Amino acid sequence: MTENNSVSGGIKALLRIEGVLVFVISLFAYSKFGSGWGVFALYFLVPDLSLLGYVAGPRVGAILYNSAHSYIGALLCLTMGVYLSDPWTISAGIIWASHIGFDRALGYGLKYGKGFKFTHLGTIGHFKI
């Protein structure tokens, strides 16, 4: 751990590789169970609407961002879609998980309340692994 409570070294690399794998596996799952690539493209960035929370300040922004960028919501959505046999909810869960994986692969981690650039994967803009 570094001084801002973010991971570093091999753990940081492992978490970013995990993000790549979630993204790639989500793409494979979407190709099998999804609702078309136009839908995927349209909704892929929807979780980033949570960034609007930063208008109300860094603490509120971090809470909303983390709510939209935690695998908990994506997996609950996917589970509900499977349970209800609803292809649109399944698609939403897969798209949501792929977005999170993509962000994690790029180094955009869950946010701390002191500002957008402070994440569990390190400070955004610092590309040391």
Secondary structure, DSSP 8 states (H G I E B T S, - for coil): --TTS---HHHHHHHHHHHHHHHHHHHHHHHHH-S-HHHHHHHTTGGGGGGGGGGG-HHHHHHHHHHHTSHHHHHHHHHHHHHHT-HHHHHHHHHHHHHHHHHHHHT---EETTEEEEETTEETT----
